[in-house]
Amino acid sequence: MNDISCAIYGAGSLGTVLGAYISKNGGKIDLINRNKAHVSALKEKGATITGTVEMNVPVTAFTPDEMTKKYDVIFLMTKQLFNKEVVTMLKDHLTDDGVIVTLQNGIPEPGIAEIVGEEHTMGCTVEWGAELTSPGVCKLTSEPDSLSFHMGKMKGITDAQFNKVKSILELMCPVHEETNLLGARWSKLLINATFSGLGTVVGGCFGDVSENKDAKKVAVRCMKECIDVGHAAGAEFAPVQGKDITKLFYYKGTAKRIFAQLLLPIAMKKHRGIVPSMLQDIRNGKPCEVDAINGVVCEWGRKCGIPTPINDRIVELIKKEQEGKLKCVPSNIIYFDDLL
């Protein structure tokens, strides 16, 4: 892949880990981030990865204003909040057959394709988590044997383009070709809406949702809402790391709902340490992308006539936390009592 020009735009926690793995395993990739302190640390000391692995890898890093060349592949890992401006800018940094591969949350592909064209748009879901702990240092919060990507493409993407991107990502971990990209997106949205959404509300990691008896009651209801809305929107949920999440967690009666609650800590065991990106943003005084996660479920629920009271409440509470009107604390789970 040495002849492939590629970059990670928005190399924060996830992007730095990805860039470190690619660089460590023989790939060449530019890590681009607006955070000057982070970029400076990467230039001077390399990317330091802690947590479930320990490594330090020399990387190439710079800020957006230092971008000069065009790329065959740009992995987009910024928040969706400014996609219109960011993608419009990146369009000028693509080669003629270059692609933007979005690893963002939510369902970002259609909006990106409107700007650069379907023939330049690919989607990828990230099945692991990381946290930026200090400039140049990121903590991998998923177990090494549970890392994977699920990747799909819009119409017009050639097999050659797809395989090019796949070969880059495989320098980190297995890549599963996803013929059902919309289904993969809805599956990832379900995970994020539930564990990132509720984790942010209670100020904890994924394990604080999957292992707490009160939070679990809310979590399975959140998952059911996501599944109901996704099905109404025409999505067929894709398996997550080989598991059919609709079969495992969808319920109609009390017995199956209780079973789903018991299953949660087992299903999330290898990812229990993930700290929600939305919680990281709030702690750092940044706007979070709740509208691109739980807000998408609410939006599609309104379009399809499916009630989403749990997701509506999550959006409401996270926005209060973001505005400083509510602290991110475990006791916030009581704000769902009237919905149970």
Buried (B, 14 or more C-beta within 10 A) or exposed (E): BEEBBBBBBBBBBBBBBBBBBBBBEEBBBBBBBBBEEBBBBBBEBBBBBBBBBEBBBEBBBBBBEEBEEBBBBBBBBBBBBEBEEBBEBBBEBBBEEBBBBBBBBBBBBEBBBEBBBBBBBBBBBBBBBBBBBEBBBBBBBBBEEBBBBBBBBBEEBEEEBBEBBBBBBBBBBEBBEBEBBBBBBBBBBBBBBBBBBBBBBBBBBBBBBBBBEBBBBBBBBBBBBBBBBBBBBEBEBBBBBEEEBBEBBBBEEEEBBBBBBEBBBEBBBBBBBBBBBBBBBBBEEBBBBBBBBBBBBBBBBEEBEBEBBBBBBBBBBBBBBBEEEBEBEBEBBEBBEEEE
